[in-house]
Every structure is written in structure tokens, then in C-alpha cells.
Amino acid sequence: MNSLLEDIPALEVSTIIVEEITPEIFIPWEVYQDIYQISPVYLQKLAIDPSLCDRYFDLRRRLELQYALLLVNPDSKLYNSKLEPEVQGDLPILAKSSTSWSDLPIRLPSPESLSDQDQKNLHQLLQEPQFITTLQQLGKLKDILDRKALNTQKIASDDFISHKIPTEITYAQTSIKINGKIANRYSQEILALNLQQQKNIIKLHNKGILAGEKQWHQLFKFVLNIISQ
């Protein structure tokens, strides 16, 4: 219930153009391993464009932050009273992407470790609903980054020029807060499209907002009914 209540305070609808729709298969251990290994050396080895590196590092930071929050949460199976004072001191740094969070100790259990304790911690971690929700979201963001990195490498190596609508860009994003505030964001790339392409994207986005609002209202009503009972 706590996890559900954390997910409904706001409705967010994003419109992204993709080359193809691939099935979403979420394997927590694989996604965890992919994000855990993100480091400057790892990105350099993959020849990731420098303009994308900070966004990759941010995924790794957010994973570490979520784990730290579990370590200081008494309701979590991973709660660690001995580490709590130290972790509490690190939280303000982990919470901001602009800080030197990479200088902090790595507390996430290594997926490559053969230690029984690390394997036990990792197993417990991948059983935490809140962590799994965050992991799934970060996995989707990494998929988008990976495709964007691949496209960037392709353009650089083949001098590839496309006259189609660029893919994997969030063209429009709308966030509706529980207090009624509505925030609309439009990517600058949408200005480079012709008028008809702009209209089509905005039309699709508005349909997504209407569908999202309907589902959000139904979910919110359902939660209120449970609480009242």
C-alpha cells in the first residue's frame, strides 16, 4: 500500500517517438547488473559520447540513493542500525546529481561478488518492491540512453543523415500534481519539425494525457475507497 500511495500523487505523460516497439521484458538481476557496472572506465570502453555520460552516471547515483534509503528505513528488511548515522550523512550528497557522490563508499552489493553475505544482501534487495519499482524505471531510462548512444555512434562513424523524425527524444511531457498544478514541457527538437509533424505529435500527446487522467482518477478513487474501509 505504501508503494502504491507513493506512485499516485502525480500523473506524468511523456511522448517519445521510437523506431520500433519492442516487448518489455524486465529481469531485475540483469537490469541491476547493467546499471551497477556504470563507471567512467566502463563508458569509455563502450565509446559512449561524452554528452551522454552524465546521464548514465545519474542512473548509477539514483540506484545507490535508493539502496541508501532502504538502509536507514526501519521498515525495510535491509535496515542497518550500525550504518544508519553514516548513511544519513551521505544522503544529502546522494540526493543531488551535481555533487561529488562518486567519492562516497559503494554500499550496493556487487552482482559479481562470491561472498555469501553479498549474495544474501542482493537477494533481499531484489525482493524489495520499492527498489524494484525504481530499478524498472531506471532500466527504461537506460534503454533510451543506449539507443541514443548507438544512434550517436552511427552518425559519427557513417556520417549518417536522416530526414525522418528523430527517434528516442521526449518531445512533450506533461505533469499533473495532486494539488492541481499542471506543468507542460516541450523539447526544443519539436521546433525543427514541420508543422504537420508538430500537430501530429501534440495530438498524440493530448490523447495520452486524457487516457492517463482517466486511469489516474480511477486509481485514486480506488485507493480512497480502500482507506475509507
Buried (B, 14 or more C-beta within 10 A) or exposed (E): EEEEEEEEEEBEBBBBBEEEEEEEEEEBEEBBBBBBBBEEEEBEEEEBBEEBBEBBBBBBBBBBBBBBBBBBBEEBEBEBEEBBEBBEEBEEBBBEEEEEBEEBEEBBBBBEEEEEEBBEBBEBBBEBEBBBBBBEEBBEBBBBBBBBBEBBBEEEEEEEEEEEBBBBBBBBBBBBEEEEEEEEEBBEEBEEBEEEBBEBBBEBBBEBBEEBBEEBEEBBEEBEEEEEE
